[in-house]
């Protein structure tokens, strides 16, 4: 199976319009667990959510985003987040437990993944990608602009 596979096409301009009203923050959850409405609970900085909930339980939309909510439901995504990576930054090398869907919303040629020591660039052209994040990987933003992806668990 390929490391990155294109899975479909979305209206990227519509997504950009929908997320304009989403609160700022490096990670903002678009889906939560039943009864939980805090979009910052369940993001990477939450220490205790793994102890009380499985990632598959994060399927309840937290915002009125008709198009994005349709996409999350259609692709059966869970714990979908807006991930904003600051300019001139890099995540630590890590391995995720599941593969992730990525919709690049704002990016450029100086933003890329490093997966198993190979570089991959995903343009913000409306493509949805399945990324094998069960391999050792990182995301690099070597540009002077923020990088934004919609990321959902498979």
N, C-alpha and C positions, 0 to 999 in steps of 0.2 A: 504494500500500500504506500502511496506517496506521502511524503512528510506534510505537504500542503496540497489540498485538493479544492478546486473551485466548485461550489455547491449550488450556486444560483445567482440571481441578479435582483437587486432591490432599487428603489427610487432613493438615491442618496440625498437628493435635495429635500425630499419630504422628511427624511430622518433628521437632517440638519435643522429643519424648521421645528420639528417636534422636540428636540433636545435643548433648544434655546432656553426654555423655562426651567430646566433641571438645575438644582442647586450646584454650586461649584464644589469641587473636591476632587482629589486624585481618583477616588473610586466612589461611585454612587450606584447603589443597587437599584435595578429596575423591577426586580421581583423579590418578594419576601415570603416568609412562612405565614400561615394563617394566624391572624391576630397581631402580627408584628408589622408596624407601618413606618418604622424608622429606616430611611434609605441608606443610612450609614452603618446599620447593624447588619452584619454578614459580609462586610467587606474585609479586605486583607488585614485590617488593623483590629478586627474583633477577635479576642482571645478565646471566648467561651462558646461561640455559636456552634462549633464543631462538636462540642460535648453534648449539646441538647438537640441538634437538628442535623439531618443529612442534607447534602447539597441538593438532592432530588426534591426536597420539600420546598425549596425556594421557587415556587411557580405562580404565586399570586401577584398580579401587577400592582405596583405601588403608585403609578402615575397614570393620568388620563392621556395615553399615547396610542391612539387607535391603530396607527400603522405599525409601530414597533411592537405593540402587544399582539397584533395579528402575526407578525413574523416570529415572535417568541413561541406562540402557541403552535403555529404551522410547523416549525422545525423542532418542536418539543424540547425547548431550551429550559434550563433551570439556572438559578443564581446569575442571571444576566446582569451585567454591570456596564456603566459608562466608565471606561478607564482612560484617564487623562494623564499623559506622561509629560512632565515639564521639559522645556528645552534643555539641551546639554545634559542628559541624564541616561542612566542605564540601570535596569533591574538586576538583581543578583541572579546568578545561574541557579536554576531550580528545575524540578520535575513536578508536574501536576498529576493528580490521580486519574483524570479523564482528559480526553481531547476537548478542544474548545473551538466554537464557532467565532470567527472574527469578521466584523464589518468595519473596515477602515473608513472613518468619517472624515478626519483631517490628518493628512500625512504628506510626506514629500520624499524625495530620493535619498535624503539623509536620515531617514528612519527605517529601521530594518530589524528582522529577527536574526539571531544566531541560533541555529538548531543543529546539534551534533557537529559543531565547528564549520557549518556552511551558512552563508548569508542568503536571506530571502527578503525581498521587498514586495509589499502588497500595496498596490495603488488604491486610492479612494475613488474608484470608478463605479461603485455600486455593486461590486462582487461580494459574495459571501464565501468565506473560506473555512474549511475544516482544517485545523492545524493540529498536528500530533504533538501536543505539549506533554505527552508522557515521556518524551525524550528530553535530554538535558538542553535547556534553552534559556535565552534572555531576549529582552527587547531593548534596543538602543535608539535613543533620539539624539542624534549628533547634529541637530539643526538648531536654529534660533527661534523656532516656533513650537507651540504645544502640539503633541501628537494625541489624537483621540480615536479610540476604537470602541465599538460595542462588542462585548465579549460574553458569550454564553456557554454554559456547560452542556455537554452532550450526554 
